[in-house]
Amino acid sequence: MASIEADEAARGAAVDFARRLVPFWQAALGTELIGAYLIGSLAHGGFNRRYSDVDAALVTEIGLSAAIIEKLRGQAAALSAEWGPKISVFWADRQFSVGRFPPLDRIDYLDRPVVLMERERVQPARPTLQEIRRYLCGAPFANWADRARQFAAATVLEPKDRKAYLRALLYPARFCYSYLTGKMTSNDDAVAFLHEQCPARLDVTSIERALQCRRAAADPDALFPLRTILPSQVDACAALFAAHPA
């Protein structure tokens, strides 16, 4: 109960921080800014006081330049030493033809955005299940697989890698859920889903232990021996999309 209350308090603080950023975004973008939103765990649930990011989504007329993105990040860091480094900016132009807005995050934007500011509601085409599967089979899977193998070969868990290691352990749950349903959800719901539809040879126990660590906002050092199972987790996920091709 204490952990839940701490996460709720942190969520409130994170949302308040994002609302205080809106005037900076408006000043930097002026009439170019169409809407500003929160997505991710702040929108679909499962926000964690230690491990979650503050996922902000900006929809503008023509997109954002690298210089503007850097400026917005700098303003966030200056506004809050705690929350500023956790800001993650997703963005798109009016047509959603350019920007950083992957298919799953686009579904979050369509289904459960927390509106911070909105001049007009832009509705991009909803990604199909096949589009989501093609996306997941690309860079997201490849990046996780590479990181998982690196952790499996490591002899020590560096403090700077704790968050990445915990995410590597948890990733199969989110991957399998989204690959099979075409939806975005929390870590908790994704792990619960594995009890209903679990790919063959996927080790759910290690994922559940990682989830418990995340809920407690604890260091994952005690879970470091689980790194040896990561390559087989990669293989289990690869077998899933081989059985259900995009």
C-alpha positions in Angstrom: 0.0 0.0 0.0 2.9 2.4 0.8 4.4 1.8 -2.6 1.1 2.4 -4.3 0.6 5.7 -2.4 4.2 6.7 -3.2 3.7 6.0 -6.9 0.4 8.0 -6.9 2.1 11.0 -5.2 4.9 10.8 -7.7 2.5 10.6 -10.6 0.8 13.8 -9.3 4.1 15.6 -9.1 5.1 14.4 -12.6 1.8 15.7 -14.1 2.2 19.0 -12.3 5.7 19.3 -13.6 4.4 18.7 -17.2 1.7 21.3 -16.8 4.3 23.8 -15.7 6.2 23.1 -18.9 3.3 24.1 -21.2 4.0 27.9 -21.1 7.6 27.2 -22.2 6.3 25.1 -25.1 3.9 27.7 -26.0 6.5 30.5 -25.9 8.9 28.4 -28.0 6.4 27.3 -30.6 3.6 29.9 -30.6 0.8 29.1 -33.0 2.8 26.2 -34.3 1.7 24.2 -31.3 -1.5 22.3 -31.9 -1.6 20.1 -28.8 0.5 18.9 -25.8 -0.2 15.7 -24.1 1.1 13.1 -21.7 1.2 9.5 -22.9 3.0 6.4 -21.6 2.5 5.2 -18.0 1.2 8.6 -17.0 -1.7 8.0 -19.3 -2.3 4.2 -19.4 -1.3 3.5 -15.8 1.6 1.8 -14.0 3.6 4.9 -13.3 6.6 4.2 -11.1 8.3 6.8 -8.9 11.8 5.6 -9.8 11.7 3.8 -13.1 9.1 5.6 -15.2 9.7 8.4 -17.7 7.6 11.5 -18.3 6.4 10.9 -21.8 5.3 14.1 -23.4 3.7 14.3 -26.9 3.7 17.5 -28.9 1.6 17.9 -32.1 2.7 20.9 -34.2 2.0 22.3 -37.6 5.2 21.2 -39.3 7.1 19.3 -36.6 10.1 20.2 -34.4 13.7 21.0 -35.3 16.6 19.4 -33.4 17.4 22.9 -31.9 13.9 23.3 -30.6 13.9 19.8 -29.1 17.2 20.5 -27.3 15.8 23.8 -26.0 12.7 22.1 -24.6 14.8 19.5 -22.9 17.0 22.2 -21.4 14.0 24.1 -20.1 12.7 20.9 -18.5 16.0 20.2 -16.8 16.1 23.8 -15.5 12.6 23.6 -14.2 13.1 20.4 -12.1 16.3 18.5 -11.3 14.1 15.5 -10.4 11.7 15.3 -13.3 13.6 17.2 -16.0 16.0 14.4 -16.8 13.1 12.0 -17.2 11.3 13.9 -19.9 10.9 12.0 -23.1 9.5 14.1 -26.0 7.4 12.4 -28.7 6.4 14.7 -31.6 4.7 14.9 -35.0 3.5 17.3 -37.5 -0.2 17.8 -38.3 -0.2 14.9 -40.8 1.9 12.6 -38.5 4.2 12.2 -41.5 7.4 13.3 -39.7 8.6 13.1 -36.2 9.2 10.7 -33.4 5.9 8.9 -32.8 6.1 5.1 -33.1 2.9 3.1 -33.8 2.3 2.0 -30.2 2.7 5.5 -28.8 0.4 6.7 -31.5 -2.3 4.3 -30.1 -1.7 5.7 -26.6 -2.2 9.2 -28.1 -5.4 8.1 -29.8 -6.9 6.2 -26.8 -5.7 7.6 -23.5 -4.0 11.0 -23.7 -3.7 13.3 -20.7 -4.4 16.7 -22.3 -2.1 19.4 -21.2 -3.1 21.9 -23.9 -5.1 21.5 -27.0 -6.0 24.0 -29.8 -7.3 21.3 -32.1 -7.6 17.5 -31.8 -5.6 15.9 -34.7 -6.6 12.3 -35.4 -4.0 10.3 -37.3 -4.8 7.0 -38.9 -4.9 4.2 -36.3 -2.0 1.7 -36.7 -3.2 -1.7 -37.7 -2.1 -4.9 -35.9 0.1 -5.8 -38.9 1.8 -2.4 -38.7 2.5 -2.8 -35.0 3.9 -6.3 -35.5 6.2 -5.0 -38.3 7.3 -2.2 -36.0 8.0 -4.5 -33.1 9.9 -7.0 -35.2 12.3 -4.2 -36.3 14.3 -1.9 -34.1 12.5 -2.4 -30.8 13.2 -6.2 -30.9 16.7 -5.8 -32.3 17.7 -3.2 -29.7 16.3 -5.3 -26.8 17.9 -8.5 -28.1 21.3 -6.8 -28.3 21.0 -5.3 -24.9 19.8 -8.6 -23.4 22.8 -10.5 -24.8 25.1 -7.8 -23.5 23.7 -8.2 -20.0 23.9 -12.0 -20.3 27.6 -11.7 -20.9 28.3 -9.1 -18.2 30.0 -10.0 -15.0 28.8 -7.0 -13.0 25.7 -4.8 -13.0 26.9 -1.2 -13.1 24.6 1.3 -11.1 24.1 3.3 -14.3 22.6 0.2 -16.0 20.1 -0.8 -13.3 17.1 0.8 -15.1 18.1 -0.7 -18.4 18.6 -4.1 -16.9 15.2 -4.1 -15.2 13.6 -3.0 -18.5 15.4 -5.9 -20.3 13.9 -8.4 -17.9 10.4 -6.9 -18.2 10.4 -6.3 -22.0 9.1 -9.7 -23.0 5.8 -9.0 -21.2 5.1 -5.8 -23.0 6.4 -7.2 -26.3 4.2 -10.2 -26.2 1.1 -8.3 -25.2 1.5 -5.6 -27.9 2.5 -8.1 -30.5 -0.6 -10.3 -29.9 -3.2 -7.5 -29.2 -1.9 -4.5 -31.1 -2.4 -2.4 -27.9 -0.3 -0.6 -25.3 -0.7 -1.3 -21.6 1.1 -1.2 -18.3 3.8 -3.6 -17.1 1.3 -5.0 -14.6 -1.4 -5.8 -17.1 1.2 -7.1 -19.6 2.5 -9.6 -17.0 -1.1 -10.6 -16.1 -1.7 -11.2 -19.8 1.1 -13.8 -19.9 -0.9 -16.0 -17.5 -3.5 -16.2 -20.2 -1.4 -16.3 -23.4 2.2 -17.2 -22.7 4.5 -18.0 -25.6 6.2 -21.4 -25.4 9.5 -21.5 -23.5 9.1 -18.0 -22.1 10.1 -17.8 -18.4 7.4 -15.8 -16.7 8.8 -16.2 -13.2 11.8 -14.0 -14.0 9.5 -11.4 -15.4 7.3 -11.5 -12.3 10.3 -11.0 -10.1 11.4 -8.0 -12.2 7.9 -6.6 -11.8 8.0 -7.0 -8.1 11.3 -5.1 -8.0 9.9 -2.3 -10.1 6.8 -2.0 -7.9 9.1 -1.6 -4.9 11.3 0.9 -6.7 14.2 -1.3 -5.6 17.7 -1.9 -7.1 17.6 -4.9 -9.4 21.1 -6.1 -8.2 19.6 -9.2 -6.5 18.1 -10.2 -9.9 21.4 -10.0 -11.7 21.8 -13.9 -11.8 18.7 -13.9 -14.0 20.7 -12.4 -16.8 21.7 -15.9 -18.0 18.0 -16.5 -19.0 17.8 -13.4 -21.2 19.1 -15.1 -24.5 16.4 -17.8 -24.2 13.8 -15.0 -23.6 14.9 -13.5 -26.8 14.5 -16.8 -28.6 11.0 -17.3 -27.2 9.9 -13.9 -28.5 11.5 -14.5 -31.8 9.5 -17.8 -32.0 6.4 -15.8 -31.3 6.6 -13.6 -34.3 7.8 -16.5 -36.4 4.5 -18.3 -35.4 2.5 -15.1 -36.0 4.2 -13.3 -38.9 3.5 -9.6 -39.6 
